[in-house]
């Protein structure tokens, strides 16, 4: 939506130059942008790009973290 997102979990910047060229990046309707939990040093969509929906296998059945939000889906 063109708005910057404040992420309090980031303590130091990563080693990525994303988006390439410093422009706006849009995720296509048929894919997802994934980010690792070790964001400054994860090989995620900033590294390998968008993941097409057709390549996602699995189903969410449990929210484990944070413990206060533990529940079955």
PyMOL Python script that loads the backbone (N, CA, C, O; Angstrom):
from pymol import cmd

cmd.read_pdbstr("""\
ATOM      1  N   UNK A   1       0.810  -1.208   0.000  1.00  0.00           N
ATOM      2  CA  UNK A   1       0.000   0.000   0.000  1.00  0.00           C
ATOM      3  C   UNK A   1       0.849   1.266   0.000  1.00  0.00           C
ATOM      4  O   UNK A   1       0.323   2.366   0.167  1.00  0.00           O
ATOM      5  N   UNK A   2       2.138   1.119  -0.183  1.00  0.00           N
ATOM      6  CA  UNK A   2       3.011   2.278  -0.271  1.00  0.00           C
ATOM      7  C   UNK A   2       3.412   2.893   1.054  1.00  0.00           C
ATOM      8  O   UNK A   2       4.056   3.942   1.074  1.00  0.00           O
ATOM      9  N   UNK A   3       3.042   2.259   2.175  1.00  0.00           N
ATOM     10  CA  UNK A   3       3.379   2.800   3.489  1.00  0.00           C
ATOM     11  C   UNK A   3       4.502   1.984   4.122  1.00  0.00           C
ATOM     12  O   UNK A   3       4.515   0.756   4.040  1.00  0.00           O
ATOM     13  N   UNK A   4       5.440   2.682   4.750  1.00  0.00           N
ATOM     14  CA  UNK A   4       6.534   2.007   5.445  1.00  0.00           C
ATOM     15  C   UNK A   4       5.989   1.266   6.662  1.00  0.00           C
ATOM     16  O   UNK A   4       5.033   1.710   7.298  1.00  0.00           O
ATOM     17  N   UNK A   5       6.607   0.137   6.976  1.00  0.00           N
ATOM     18  CA  UNK A   5       6.201  -0.671   8.114  1.00  0.00           C
ATOM     19  C   UNK A   5       7.299  -0.607   9.170  1.00  0.00           C
ATOM     20  O   UNK A   5       8.459  -0.905   8.885  1.00  0.00           O
ATOM     21  N   UNK A   6       6.932  -0.219  10.389  1.00  0.00           N
ATOM     22  CA  UNK A   6       7.888  -0.216  11.493  1.00  0.00           C
ATOM     23  C   UNK A   6       7.939  -1.629  12.061  1.00  0.00           C
ATOM     24  O   UNK A   6       6.901  -2.187  12.416  1.00  0.00           O
ATOM     25  N   UNK A   7       9.114  -2.208  12.153  1.00  0.00           N
ATOM     26  CA  UNK A   7       9.281  -3.557  12.679  1.00  0.00           C
ATOM     27  C   UNK A   7      10.202  -3.493  13.885  1.00  0.00           C
ATOM     28  O   UNK A   7      11.417  -3.381  13.723  1.00  0.00           O
ATOM     29  N   UNK A   8       9.645  -3.562  15.102  1.00  0.00           N
ATOM     30  CA  UNK A   8      10.466  -3.442  16.313  1.00  0.00           C
ATOM     31  C   UNK A   8      11.412  -4.621  16.524  1.00  0.00           C
ATOM     32  O   UNK A   8      12.299  -4.551  17.375  1.00  0.00           O
ATOM     33  N   UNK A   9      11.237  -5.711  15.756  1.00  0.00           N
ATOM     34  CA  UNK A   9      12.113  -6.868  15.920  1.00  0.00           C
ATOM     35  C   UNK A   9      13.455  -6.692  15.237  1.00  0.00           C
ATOM     36  O   UNK A   9      14.395  -7.430  15.533  1.00  0.00           O
ATOM     37  N   UNK A  10      13.568  -5.738  14.337  1.00  0.00           N
ATOM     38  CA  UNK A  10      14.813  -5.531  13.609  1.00  0.00           C
ATOM     39  C   UNK A  10      15.748  -4.681  14.465  1.00  0.00           C
ATOM     40  O   UNK A  10      15.464  -3.517  14.750  1.00  0.00           O
ATOM     41  N   UNK A  11      16.853  -5.274  14.865  1.00  0.00           N
ATOM     42  CA  UNK A  11      17.823  -4.558  15.700  1.00  0.00           C
ATOM     43  C   UNK A  11      18.966  -3.987  14.874  1.00  0.00           C
ATOM     44  O   UNK A  11      19.590  -3.004  15.275  1.00  0.00           O
ATOM     45  N   UNK A  12      19.245  -4.592  13.725  1.00  0.00           N
ATOM     46  CA  UNK A  12      20.283  -4.091  12.830  1.00  0.00           C
ATOM     47  C   UNK A  12      19.871  -4.459  11.406  1.00  0.00           C
ATOM     48  O   UNK A  12      19.188  -5.462  11.200  1.00  0.00           O
ATOM     49  N   UNK A  13      20.273  -3.673  10.443  1.00  0.00           N
ATOM     50  CA  UNK A  13      19.853  -3.932   9.063  1.00  0.00           C
ATOM     51  C   UNK A  13      20.501  -5.186   8.490  1.00  0.00           C
ATOM     52  O   UNK A  13      21.601  -5.573   8.883  1.00  0.00           O
ATOM     53  N   UNK A  14      19.808  -5.799   7.570  1.00  0.00           N
ATOM     54  CA  UNK A  14      20.329  -6.987   6.906  1.00  0.00           C
ATOM     55  C   UNK A  14      21.277  -6.604   5.782  1.00  0.00           C
ATOM     56  O   UNK A  14      21.659  -5.443   5.637  1.00  0.00           O
ATOM     57  N   UNK A  15      21.644  -7.594   4.996  1.00  0.00           N
ATOM     58  CA  UNK A  15      22.603  -7.386   3.921  1.00  0.00           C
ATOM     59  C   UNK A  15      21.920  -7.369   2.551  1.00  0.00           C
ATOM     60  O   UNK A  15      22.560  -7.648   1.538  1.00  0.00           O
ATOM     61  N   UNK A  16      20.644  -7.047   2.517  1.00  0.00           N
ATOM     62  CA  UNK A  16      19.893  -7.058   1.269  1.00  0.00           C
ATOM     63  C   UNK A  16      19.698  -5.652   0.739  1.00  0.00           C
ATOM     64  O   UNK A  16      19.543  -4.704   1.509  1.00  0.00           O
ATOM     65  N   UNK A  17      19.706  -5.523  -0.567  1.00  0.00           N
ATOM     66  CA  UNK A  17      19.343  -4.277  -1.224  1.00  0.00           C
ATOM     67  C   UNK A  17      17.992  -4.535  -1.879  1.00  0.00           C
ATOM     68  O   UNK A  17      17.914  -4.901  -3.052  1.00  0.00           O
ATOM     69  N   UNK A  18      16.947  -4.340  -1.113  1.00  0.00           N
ATOM     70  CA  UNK A  18      15.624  -4.690  -1.602  1.00  0.00           C
ATOM     71  C   UNK A  18      14.680  -3.538  -1.348  1.00  0.00           C
ATOM     72  O   UNK A  18      14.766  -2.934  -0.279  1.00  0.00           O
ATOM     73  N   UNK A  19      13.790  -3.194  -2.247  1.00  0.00           N
ATOM     74  CA  UNK A  19      13.685  -3.783  -3.577  1.00  0.00           C
ATOM     75  C   UNK A  19      14.834  -3.335  -4.467  1.00  0.00           C
ATOM     76  O   UNK A  19      15.429  -2.276  -4.265  1.00  0.00           O
ATOM     77  N   UNK A  20      15.123  -4.152  -5.434  1.00  0.00           N
ATOM     78  CA  UNK A  20      16.217  -3.855  -6.361  1.00  0.00           C
ATOM     79  C   UNK A  20      15.943  -2.520  -7.029  1.00  0.00           C
ATOM     80  O   UNK A  20      14.857  -2.303  -7.567  1.00  0.00           O
ATOM     81  N   UNK A  21      16.903  -1.641  -6.998  1.00  0.00           N
ATOM     82  CA  UNK A  21      16.740  -0.323  -7.591  1.00  0.00           C
ATOM     83  C   UNK A  21      16.061   0.682  -6.670  1.00  0.00           C
ATOM     84  O   UNK A  21      15.909   1.849  -7.030  1.00  0.00           O
ATOM     85  N   UNK A  22      15.647   0.235  -5.475  1.00  0.00           N
ATOM     86  CA  UNK A  22      15.037   1.147  -4.507  1.00  0.00           C
ATOM     87  C   UNK A  22      13.624   1.570  -4.840  1.00  0.00           C
ATOM     88  O   UNK A  22      13.095   2.481  -4.203  1.00  0.00           O
ATOM     89  N   UNK A  23      12.992   0.936  -5.822  1.00  0.00           N
ATOM     90  CA  UNK A  23      11.643   1.312  -6.210  1.00  0.00           C
ATOM     91  C   UNK A  23      10.580   0.563  -5.437  1.00  0.00           C
ATOM     92  O   UNK A  23      10.873  -0.165  -4.488  1.00  0.00           O
ATOM     93  N   UNK A  24       9.352   0.750  -5.855  1.00  0.00           N
ATOM     94  CA  UNK A  24       8.218   0.065  -5.243  1.00  0.00           C
ATOM     95  C   UNK A  24       8.162  -1.364  -5.768  1.00  0.00           C
ATOM     96  O   UNK A  24       8.373  -1.604  -6.956  1.00  0.00           O
ATOM     97  N   UNK A  25       7.882  -2.292  -4.895  1.00  0.00           N
ATOM     98  CA  UNK A  25       7.784  -3.695  -5.274  1.00  0.00           C
ATOM     99  C   UNK A  25       6.377  -4.180  -4.995  1.00  0.00           C
ATOM    100  O   UNK A  25       5.868  -3.991  -3.890  1.00  0.00           O
ATOM    101  N   UNK A  26       5.733  -4.806  -5.979  1.00  0.00           N
ATOM    102  CA  UNK A  26       4.389  -5.352  -5.808  1.00  0.00           C
ATOM    103  C   UNK A  26       4.437  -6.862  -5.930  1.00  0.00           C
ATOM    104  O   UNK A  26       5.060  -7.410  -6.840  1.00  0.00           O
ATOM    105  N   UNK A  27       3.770  -7.524  -5.002  1.00  0.00           N
ATOM    106  CA  UNK A  27       3.672  -8.976  -5.028  1.00  0.00           C
ATOM    107  C   UNK A  27       2.530  -9.341  -5.965  1.00  0.00           C
ATOM    108  O   UNK A  27       1.419  -8.835  -5.806  1.00  0.00           O
ATOM    109  N   UNK A  28       2.782 -10.206  -6.934  1.00  0.00           N
ATOM    110  CA  UNK A  28       1.708 -10.584  -7.848  1.00  0.00           C
ATOM    111  C   UNK A  28       0.604 -11.366  -7.134  1.00  0.00           C
ATOM    112  O   UNK A  28       0.840 -11.982  -6.094  1.00  0.00           O
ATOM    113  N   UNK A  29      -0.594 -11.335  -7.702  1.00  0.00           N
ATOM    114  CA  UNK A  29      -1.758 -11.977  -7.091  1.00  0.00           C
ATOM    115  C   UNK A  29      -1.598 -13.486  -6.944  1.00  0.00           C
ATOM    116  O   UNK A  29      -2.283 -14.090  -6.119  1.00  0.00           O
ATOM    117  N   UNK A  30      -0.725 -14.105  -7.710  1.00  0.00           N
ATOM    118  CA  UNK A  30      -0.581 -15.565  -7.663  1.00  0.00           C
ATOM    119  C   UNK A  30       0.624 -16.010  -6.838  1.00  0.00           C
ATOM    120  O   UNK A  30       1.115 -17.124  -7.023  1.00  0.00           O
ATOM    121  N   UNK A  31       1.111 -15.160  -5.931  1.00  0.00           N
ATOM    122  CA  UNK A  31       2.285 -15.531  -5.151  1.00  0.00           C
ATOM    123  C   UNK A  31       2.311 -14.904  -3.779  1.00  0.00           C
ATOM    124  O   UNK A  31       1.444 -14.105  -3.424  1.00  0.00           O
ATOM    125  N   UNK A  32       3.320 -15.279  -3.012  1.00  0.00           N
ATOM    126  CA  UNK A  32       3.501 -14.733  -1.667  1.00  0.00           C
ATOM    127  C   UNK A  32       4.950 -14.298  -1.481  1.00  0.00           C
ATOM    128  O   UNK A  32       5.864 -14.851  -2.093  1.00  0.00           O
ATOM    129  N   UNK A  33       5.136 -13.320  -0.645  1.00  0.00           N
ATOM    130  CA  UNK A  33       6.450 -12.837  -0.259  1.00  0.00           C
ATOM    131  C   UNK A  33       6.712 -13.393   1.123  1.00  0.00           C
ATOM    132  O   UNK A  33       5.986 -13.067   2.062  1.00  0.00           O
ATOM    133  N   UNK A  34       7.732 -14.227   1.274  1.00  0.00           N
ATOM    134  CA  UNK A  34       8.017 -14.864   2.565  1.00  0.00           C
ATOM    135  C   UNK A  34       9.251 -14.241   3.198  1.00  0.00           C
ATOM    136  O   UNK A  34      10.200 -13.867   2.508  1.00  0.00           O
ATOM    137  N   UNK A  35       9.224 -14.135   4.525  1.00  0.00           N
ATOM    138  CA  UNK A  35      10.373 -13.603   5.257  1.00  0.00           C
ATOM    139  C   UNK A  35      10.728 -14.563   6.375  1.00  0.00           C
ATOM    140  O   UNK A  35       9.856 -15.086   7.068  1.00  0.00           O
ATOM    141  N   UNK A  36      12.026 -14.785   6.539  1.00  0.00           N
ATOM    142  CA  UNK A  36      12.504 -15.659   7.599  1.00  0.00           C
ATOM    143  C   UNK A  36      12.427 -14.994   8.957  1.00  0.00           C
ATOM    144  O   UNK A  36      12.323 -13.771   9.052  1.00  0.00           O
ATOM    145  N   UNK A  37      12.477 -15.797  10.009  1.00  0.00           N
ATOM    146  CA  UNK A  37      12.388 -15.241  11.354  1.00  0.00           C
ATOM    147  C   UNK A  37      13.697 -14.599  11.807  1.00  0.00           C
ATOM    148  O   UNK A  37      13.690 -13.805  12.748  1.00  0.00           O
ATOM    149  N   UNK A  38      14.802 -14.918  11.173  1.00  0.00           N
ATOM    150  CA  UNK A  38      16.074 -14.255  11.453  1.00  0.00           C
ATOM    151  C   UNK A  38      16.271 -13.221  10.338  1.00  0.00           C
ATOM    152  O   UNK A  38      17.176 -13.346   9.512  1.00  0.00           O
ATOM    153  N   UNK A  39      15.420 -12.214  10.331  1.00  0.00           N
ATOM    154  CA  UNK A  39      15.313 -11.312   9.192  1.00  0.00           C
ATOM    155  C   UNK A  39      16.605 -10.680   8.712  1.00  0.00           C
ATOM    156  O   UNK A  39      16.797 -10.567   7.502  1.00  0.00           O
ATOM    157  N   UNK A  40      17.495 -10.264   9.589  1.00  0.00           N
ATOM    158  CA  UNK A  40      18.723  -9.662   9.052  1.00  0.00           C
ATOM    159  C   UNK A  40      19.609 -10.646   8.291  1.00  0.00           C
ATOM    160  O   UNK A  40      20.464 -10.227   7.511  1.00  0.00           O
ATOM    161  N   UNK A  41      19.417 -11.952   8.507  1.00  0.00           N
ATOM    162  CA  UNK A  41      20.312 -12.924   7.885  1.00  0.00           C
ATOM    163  C   UNK A  41      19.567 -14.126   7.308  1.00  0.00           C
ATOM    164  O   UNK A  41      20.115 -15.228   7.266  1.00  0.00           O
ATOM    165  N   UNK A  42      18.323 -13.927   6.864  1.00  0.00           N
ATOM    166  CA  UNK A  42      17.538 -15.021   6.291  1.00  0.00           C
ATOM    167  C   UNK A  42      17.616 -15.011   4.770  1.00  0.00           C
ATOM    168  O   UNK A  42      17.625 -13.954   4.140  1.00  0.00           O
ATOM    169  N   UNK A  43      17.672 -16.193   4.199  1.00  0.00           N
ATOM    170  CA  UNK A  43      17.552 -16.325   2.753  1.00  0.00           C
ATOM    171  C   UNK A  43      16.067 -16.544   2.483  1.00  0.00           C
ATOM    172  O   UNK A  43      15.562 -17.664   2.562  1.00  0.00           O
ATOM    173  N   UNK A  44      15.386 -15.457   2.167  1.00  0.00           N
ATOM    174  CA  UNK A  44      13.944 -15.488   1.988  1.00  0.00           C
ATOM    175  C   UNK A  44      13.585 -14.816   0.666  1.00  0.00           C
ATOM    176  O   UNK A  44      14.423 -14.759  -0.234  1.00  0.00           O
ATOM    177  N   UNK A  45      12.376 -14.314   0.527  1.00  0.00           N
ATOM    178  CA  UNK A  45      11.959 -13.711  -0.743  1.00  0.00           C
ATOM    179  C   UNK A  45      12.807 -12.522  -1.150  1.00  0.00           C
ATOM    180  O   UNK A  45      12.844 -12.168  -2.328  1.00  0.00           O
ATOM    181  N   UNK A  46      13.481 -11.904  -0.211  1.00  0.00           N
ATOM    182  CA  UNK A  46      14.401 -10.824  -0.572  1.00  0.00           C
ATOM    183  C   UNK A  46      15.590 -11.379  -1.337  1.00  0.00           C
ATOM    184  O   UNK A  46      16.263 -10.650  -2.067  1.00  0.00           O
ATOM    185  N   UNK A  47      15.847 -12.662  -1.169  1.00  0.00           N
ATOM    186  CA  UNK A  47      16.965 -13.329  -1.820  1.00  0.00           C
ATOM    187  C   UNK A  47      16.522 -14.116  -3.062  1.00  0.00           C
ATOM    188  O   UNK A  47      17.113 -13.973  -4.133  1.00  0.00           O
ATOM    189  N   UNK A  48      15.461 -14.961  -2.914  1.00  0.00           N
ATOM    190  CA  UNK A  48      15.064 -15.846  -4.012  1.00  0.00           C
ATOM    191  C   UNK A  48      13.779 -15.444  -4.706  1.00  0.00           C
ATOM    192  O   UNK A  48      13.375 -16.099  -5.667  1.00  0.00           O
ATOM    193  N   UNK A  49      13.129 -14.397  -4.254  1.00  0.00           N
ATOM    194  CA  UNK A  49      11.951 -13.897  -4.950  1.00  0.00           C
ATOM    195  C   UNK A  49      10.629 -14.441  -4.435  1.00  0.00           C
ATOM    196  O   UNK A  49      10.553 -15.062  -3.374  1.00  0.00           O
ATOM    197  N   UNK A  50       9.608 -14.193  -5.208  1.00  0.00           N
ATOM    198  CA  UNK A  50       8.238 -14.569  -4.860  1.00  0.00           C
ATOM    199  C   UNK A  50       8.065 -16.086  -4.950  1.00  0.00           C
ATOM    200  O   UNK A  50       8.646 -16.741  -5.814  1.00  0.00           O
ATOM    201  N   UNK A  51       7.250 -16.632  -4.034  1.00  0.00           N
ATOM    202  CA  UNK A  51       6.918 -18.052  -4.059  1.00  0.00           C
ATOM    203  C   UNK A  51       5.523 -18.183  -4.671  1.00  0.00           C
ATOM    204  O   UNK A  51       4.561 -17.651  -4.117  1.00  0.00           O
ATOM    205  N   UNK A  52       5.396 -18.883  -5.802  1.00  0.00           N
ATOM    206  CA  UNK A  52       4.076 -19.070  -6.412  1.00  0.00           C
ATOM    207  C   UNK A  52       3.175 -19.924  -5.512  1.00  0.00           C
ATOM    208  O   UNK A  52       3.649 -20.854  -4.861  1.00  0.00           O
ATOM    209  N   UNK A  53       1.877 -19.604  -5.479  1.00  0.00           N
ATOM    210  CA  UNK A  53       0.935 -20.396  -4.683  1.00  0.00           C
ATOM    211  C   UNK A  53       1.030 -21.885  -5.009  1.00  0.00           C
ATOM    212  O   UNK A  53       0.903 -22.724  -4.118  1.00  0.00           O
ATOM    213  N   UNK A  54       1.251 -22.215  -6.278  1.00  0.00           N
ATOM    214  CA  UNK A  54       1.280 -23.622  -6.690  1.00  0.00           C
ATOM    215  C   UNK A  54       2.435 -24.385  -6.038  1.00  0.00           C
ATOM    216  O   UNK A  54       2.407 -25.615  -5.994  1.00  0.00           O
ATOM    217  N   UNK A  55       3.448 -23.678  -5.532  1.00  0.00           N
ATOM    218  CA  UNK A  55       4.597 -24.330  -4.901  1.00  0.00           C
ATOM    219  C   UNK A  55       4.464 -24.458  -3.387  1.00  0.00           C
ATOM    220  O   UNK A  55       5.356 -24.996  -2.731  1.00  0.00           O
ATOM    221  N   UNK A  56       3.367 -23.971  -2.830  1.00  0.00           N
ATOM    222  CA  UNK A  56       3.162 -24.041  -1.380  1.00  0.00           C
ATOM    223  C   UNK A  56       2.381 -25.300  -1.062  1.00  0.00           C
ATOM    224  O   UNK A  56       1.282 -25.520  -1.571  1.00  0.00           O
ATOM    225  N   UNK A  57       2.978 -26.128  -0.201  1.00  0.00           N
ATOM    226  CA  UNK A  57       2.350 -27.379   0.197  1.00  0.00           C
ATOM    227  C   UNK A  57       2.216 -27.356   1.711  1.00  0.00           C
ATOM    228  O   UNK A  57       3.172 -27.039   2.420  1.00  0.00           O
ATOM    229  N   UNK A  58       1.052 -27.685   2.196  1.00  0.00           N
ATOM    230  CA  UNK A  58       0.861 -27.751   3.634  1.00  0.00           C
ATOM    231  C   UNK A  58      -0.419 -27.061   4.046  1.00  0.00           C
ATOM    232  O   UNK A  58      -1.115 -26.457   3.230  1.00  0.00           O
ATOM    233  N   UNK A  59      -0.712 -27.162   5.319  1.00  0.00           N
ATOM    234  CA  UNK A  59      -1.934 -26.583   5.865  1.00  0.00           C
ATOM    235  C   UNK A  59      -1.657 -26.148   7.296  1.00  0.00           C
ATOM    236  O   UNK A  59      -1.021 -26.873   8.062  1.00  0.00           O
ATOM    237  N   UNK A  60      -2.131 -24.981   7.646  1.00  0.00           N
ATOM    238  CA  UNK A  60      -1.987 -24.485   9.014  1.00  0.00           C
ATOM    239  C   UNK A  60      -2.991 -25.220   9.892  1.00  0.00           C
ATOM    240  O   UNK A  60      -4.172 -25.306   9.555  1.00  0.00           O
ATOM    241  N   UNK A  61      -2.525 -25.746  11.012  1.00  0.00           N
ATOM    242  CA  UNK A  61      -3.451 -26.400  11.936  1.00  0.00           C
ATOM    243  C   UNK A  61      -3.230 -25.963  13.381  1.00  0.00           C
ATOM    244  O   UNK A  61      -4.021 -26.298  14.261  1.00  0.00           O
ATOM    245  N   UNK A  62      -2.138 -25.203  13.629  1.00  0.00           N
ATOM    246  CA  UNK A  62      -1.810 -24.843  14.995  1.00  0.00           C
ATOM    247  C   UNK A  62      -1.054 -23.526  15.033  1.00  0.00           C
ATOM    248  O   UNK A  62      -0.126 -23.308  14.254  1.00  0.00           O
ATOM    249  N   UNK A  63      -1.460 -22.647  15.948  1.00  0.00           N
ATOM    250  CA  UNK A  63      -0.684 -21.436  16.239  1.00  0.00           C
ATOM    251  C   UNK A  63       0.034 -21.728  17.548  1.00  0.00           C
ATOM    252  O   UNK A  63      -0.596 -21.934  18.585  1.00  0.00           O
ATOM    253  N   UNK A  64       1.364 -21.742  17.485  1.00  0.00           N
ATOM    254  CA  UNK A  64       2.189 -22.145  18.624  1.00  0.00           C
ATOM    255  C   UNK A  64       2.801 -20.949  19.347  1.00  0.00           C
ATOM    256  O   UNK A  64       3.019 -20.999  20.558  1.00  0.00           O
ATOM    257  N   UNK A  65       3.081 -19.872  18.610  1.00  0.00           N
ATOM    258  CA  UNK A  65       3.793 -18.747  19.202  1.00  0.00           C
ATOM    259  C   UNK A  65       3.103 -17.449  18.882  1.00  0.00           C
ATOM    260  O   UNK A  65       2.674 -17.273  17.742  1.00  0.00           O
ATOM    261  N   UNK A  66       2.971 -16.554  19.783  1.00  0.00           N
ATOM    262  CA  UNK A  66       3.413 -16.603  21.174  1.00  0.00           C
ATOM    263  C   UNK A  66       2.507 -17.511  22.001  1.00  0.00           C
ATOM    264  O   UNK A  66       1.353 -17.730  21.633  1.00  0.00           O
ATOM    265  N   UNK A  67       3.011 -18.039  23.108  1.00  0.00           N
ATOM    266  CA  UNK A  67       2.246 -18.989  23.908  1.00  0.00           C
ATOM    267  C   UNK A  67       0.862 -18.488  24.316  1.00  0.00           C
ATOM    268  O   UNK A  67      -0.070 -19.283  24.436  1.00  0.00           O
ATOM    269  N   UNK A  68       0.721 -17.204  24.526  1.00  0.00           N
ATOM    270  CA  UNK A  68      -0.589 -16.668  24.921  1.00  0.00           C
ATOM    271  C   UNK A  68      -1.621 -16.818  23.808  1.00  0.00           C
ATOM    272  O   UNK A  68      -2.822 -16.779  24.076  1.00  0.00           O
ATOM    273  N   UNK A  69      -1.174 -16.989  22.565  1.00  0.00           N
ATOM    274  CA  UNK A  69      -2.081 -17.140  21.426  1.00  0.00           C
ATOM    275  C   UNK A  69      -2.204 -18.589  20.950  1.00  0.00           C
ATOM    276  O   UNK A  69      -2.776 -18.847  19.891  1.00  0.00           O
ATOM    277  N   UNK A  70      -1.674 -19.528  21.722  1.00  0.00           N
ATOM    278  CA  UNK A  70      -1.714 -20.941  21.329  1.00  0.00           C
ATOM    279  C   UNK A  70      -3.160 -21.366  21.076  1.00  0.00           C
ATOM    280  O   UNK A  70      -4.029 -21.190  21.930  1.00  0.00           O
ATOM    281  N   UNK A  71      -3.405 -21.937  19.872  1.00  0.00           N
ATOM    282  CA  UNK A  71      -4.726 -22.496  19.555  1.00  0.00           C
ATOM    283  C   UNK A  71      -4.653 -23.334  18.285  1.00  0.00           C
ATOM    284  O   UNK A  71      -3.737 -23.189  17.475  1.00  0.00           O
ATOM    285  N   UNK A  72      -5.639 -24.214  18.130  1.00  0.00           N
ATOM    286  CA  UNK A  72      -5.773 -24.993  16.909  1.00  0.00           C
ATOM    287  C   UNK A  72      -6.603 -24.190  15.916  1.00  0.00           C
ATOM    288  O   UNK A  72      -7.528 -23.476  16.303  1.00  0.00           O
ATOM    289  N   UNK A  73      -6.268 -24.308  14.647  1.00  0.00           N
ATOM    290  CA  UNK A  73      -6.967 -23.556  13.604  1.00  0.00           C
ATOM    291  C   UNK A  73      -8.032 -24.449  13.006  1.00  0.00           C
ATOM    292  O   UNK A  73      -8.754 -24.029  12.102  1.00  0.00           O
TER     293      UNK A  73
END
""", "prot")
cmd.dss("prot")
cmd.show_as("cartoon", "prot")
cmd.util.cbc("prot")
cmd.orient("prot")
